[in-house]
Every structure is written in C-alpha cells, then in structure tokens.
Amino acid sequence: RLGFLGEPYQVGRAGRLMRAARVLTAGGGLLAVVAGRSRALNAVSGLALTAGSLCTRFGILAAGRASAADPKYTVVPQRRRLDEAS
C-alpha cells in the first residue's frame, strides 16, 4: 500500500523484526484458541503475543531510523509533490 515508502518495513533489521512479529502474533493467537484450560499453553501463548508486540514496536522503530538515514525516503516524495504542484 505504501509503495516504495514501505520498503524500510520489509528489508534489513526492521524487515526481520516485522516478519518475526507476524509469526509470533499469529502463533500466539492460534495457540490461545487451542490451549483451552491448559495453564502452560496459555502462558506460552501470552509470551508469544508479548514477544510479537515487542518485535512490532522495535521493527517500527528500526524502520523509522532506516528511512531517516536514507534521503531517498524524504527527497523523492518532496520532489513528487513539487512536480505535481507545478
């Protein structure tokens, strides 16, 4: 949806963290559904969901740092807006 602006979310450290977040969140959610009344499985599910949340948070932070370090993500959209305005 974001086009090339979404690239920092998919490559490098941020990409790895975001993929891990998806896997952990989906796995934790699925485990929560099938765990039933098992206390151990519910604890593992909660840990997976928490780890997924942390990976999402740090993935977004890493993507922000990557996009701030690369002028392509700032200059190109600005130039496009200037070209459209002219």
Residue frames as qw, qx, qy, qz and C-alpha x, y, z in Angstrom:
[[0.000, 0.882, 0.470, 0.000, 0.00, 0.00, 0.00],
 [0.272, -0.861, 0.069, 0.424, 2.81, 2.42, 0.79],
 [0.663, 0.729, -0.134, 0.109, 4.81, 1.68, -2.34],
 [0.660, 0.366, -0.409, 0.512, 8.50, 2.35, -2.01],
 [0.224, -0.637, 0.332, -0.659, 7.89, 4.21, 1.27],
 [0.879, -0.349, 0.127, -0.300, 7.01, 0.88, 2.88],
 [0.760, 0.422, -0.462, 0.175, 10.35, -0.61, 1.86],
 [0.041, 0.534, -0.660, 0.527, 12.08, 0.01, 5.22],
 [0.726, -0.239, 0.380, -0.521, 9.46, -2.21, 6.87],
 [0.966, 0.203, 0.017, -0.158, 10.44, -5.13, 4.65],
 [0.737, 0.470, -0.348, 0.339, 14.25, -5.06, 4.42],
 [0.207, 0.528, -0.545, 0.618, 17.09, -5.21, 6.90],
 [0.095, -0.004, -0.807, 0.583, 16.65, -5.43, 10.64],
 [0.458, 0.127, 0.246, -0.845, 13.17, -3.90, 10.54],
 [0.689, 0.164, -0.493, -0.505, 12.02, -6.48, 7.99],
 [0.454, 0.063, -0.869, 0.190, 13.27, -9.35, 10.13],
 [0.086, 0.074, 0.651, -0.751, 11.58, -7.94, 13.21],
 [0.565, 0.159, 0.007, -0.810, 8.29, -7.37, 11.40],
 [0.669, 0.114, -0.672, -0.296, 8.29, -10.93, 9.99],
 [0.295, 0.001, -0.852, 0.432, 9.05, -12.32, 13.44],
 [0.294, 0.076, 0.400, -0.865, 6.22, -10.21, 14.86],
 [0.677, 0.107, -0.310, -0.659, 3.75, -11.65, 12.36],
 [0.611, 0.072, -0.789, -0.007, 4.81, -15.22, 13.12],
 [0.160, -0.015, -0.753, 0.639, 4.78, -14.73, 16.90],
 [0.410, 0.081, 0.229, -0.879, 1.43, -12.94, 16.92],
 [0.725, 0.094, -0.431, -0.528, -0.25, -15.48, 14.66],
 [0.551, 0.067, -0.815, 0.170, 1.26, -18.39, 16.58],
 [0.008, -0.008, -0.651, 0.759, 0.33, -16.92, 19.94],
 [0.547, 0.073, 0.039, -0.833, -3.22, -16.22, 18.80],
 [0.730, 0.088, -0.591, -0.332, -3.65, -19.68, 17.37],
 [0.407, 0.048, -0.821, 0.396, -2.22, -21.25, 20.50],
 [0.233, -0.017, 0.460, -0.857, -4.59, -19.19, 22.65],
 [0.696, 0.051, -0.211, -0.685, -7.53, -20.58, 20.71],
 [0.805, 0.059, -0.576, -0.129, -6.49, -24.23, 21.01],
 [0.174, 0.349, -0.730, 0.562, -4.96, -24.07, 24.51],
 [0.601, -0.494, -0.585, -0.229, -8.27, -24.45, 26.28],
 [0.568, -0.801, 0.000, -0.189, -7.76, -24.55, 30.05],
 [0.865, -0.005, -0.156, 0.476, -4.09, -25.55, 29.93],
 [0.311, -0.918, 0.005, 0.244, -2.21, -23.11, 32.09],
 [0.572, -0.361, 0.449, 0.584, 1.18, -23.86, 30.50],
 [0.421, 0.410, 0.584, 0.559, -0.09, -23.41, 26.93],
 [0.015, -0.938, -0.326, -0.114, -1.84, -20.19, 27.87],
 [0.441, -0.777, 0.170, 0.416, 1.41, -18.91, 29.40],
 [0.526, -0.073, 0.554, 0.641, 3.35, -19.77, 26.24],
 [0.253, 0.704, 0.551, 0.369, 0.63, -18.11, 24.18],
 [0.194, -0.962, -0.151, 0.118, 0.88, -14.96, 26.27],
 [0.511, -0.556, 0.355, 0.551, 4.65, -14.92, 25.95],
 [0.473, 0.240, 0.609, 0.590, 4.42, -15.31, 22.17],
 [0.104, 0.861, 0.437, 0.237, 1.89, -12.49, 21.91],
 [0.343, -0.892, 0.041, 0.292, 4.04, -10.24, 24.10],
 [0.545, -0.300, 0.490, 0.611, 7.15, -11.05, 22.06],
 [0.378, 0.529, 0.593, 0.474, 5.20, -10.30, 18.87],
 [0.071, -0.962, -0.262, -0.011, 4.17, -6.96, 20.27],
 [0.451, -0.730, 0.256, 0.445, 7.76, -6.11, 21.19],
 [0.541, 0.028, 0.586, 0.602, 9.02, -7.15, 17.77],
 [0.236, 0.780, 0.487, 0.314, 6.41, -4.91, 16.14],
 [0.240, -0.953, -0.064, 0.175, 7.43, -1.98, 18.31],
 [0.471, -0.583, 0.428, 0.505, 11.14, -2.37, 17.66],
 [0.530, 0.297, 0.628, 0.486, 10.54, -3.14, 13.97],
 [0.158, 0.909, 0.343, 0.177, 8.69, 0.13, 13.50],
 [0.349, -0.875, 0.169, 0.289, 11.45, 1.96, 15.37],
 [0.576, -0.252, 0.565, 0.534, 14.13, 0.35, 13.18],
 [0.433, 0.571, 0.566, 0.408, 12.19, 1.18, 10.01],
 [0.029, -0.986, -0.164, 0.024, 11.89, 4.81, 11.11],
 [0.445, -0.705, 0.365, 0.415, 15.61, 5.00, 11.71],
 [0.578, 0.067, 0.634, 0.510, 16.36, 3.39, 8.35],
 [0.312, 0.764, 0.473, 0.308, 14.07, 5.77, 6.48],
 [0.179, -0.972, 0.006, 0.156, 15.52, 8.78, 8.31],
 [0.541, -0.509, 0.470, 0.477, 19.06, 7.69, 7.42],
 [0.445, 0.196, 0.664, 0.567, 18.29, 7.32, 3.70],
 [0.127, 0.388, 0.018, -0.913, 17.41, 10.62, 1.97],
 [0.121, -0.118, -0.799, -0.577, 15.54, 8.69, -0.74],
 [0.184, -0.538, -0.821, 0.059, 12.53, 8.38, 1.56],
 [0.096, -0.698, -0.312, 0.638, 12.41, 12.13, 2.18],
 [0.043, -0.436, 0.354, 0.826, 13.64, 13.77, -1.01],
 [0.020, 0.146, 0.840, 0.522, 11.76, 11.72, -3.60],
 [0.027, -0.671, -0.738, 0.059, 8.26, 12.31, -2.13],
 [0.094, -0.717, -0.133, 0.678, 9.04, 16.01, -1.72],
 [0.060, -0.285, 0.558, 0.777, 10.11, 16.29, -5.35],
 [0.021, 0.373, 0.873, 0.314, 6.99, 14.44, -6.48],
 [0.048, -0.762, -0.555, 0.331, 4.77, 16.85, -4.56],
 [0.085, -0.617, 0.158, 0.766, 6.62, 19.83, -6.04],
 [0.063, -0.047, 0.754, 0.653, 6.25, 18.41, -9.56],
 [0.013, -0.550, -0.829, -0.100, 2.53, 17.80, -9.01],
 [0.085, -0.765, -0.351, 0.534, 2.03, 21.32, -7.66],
 [0.115, -0.458, 0.354, 0.807, 3.73, 22.91, -10.69]]
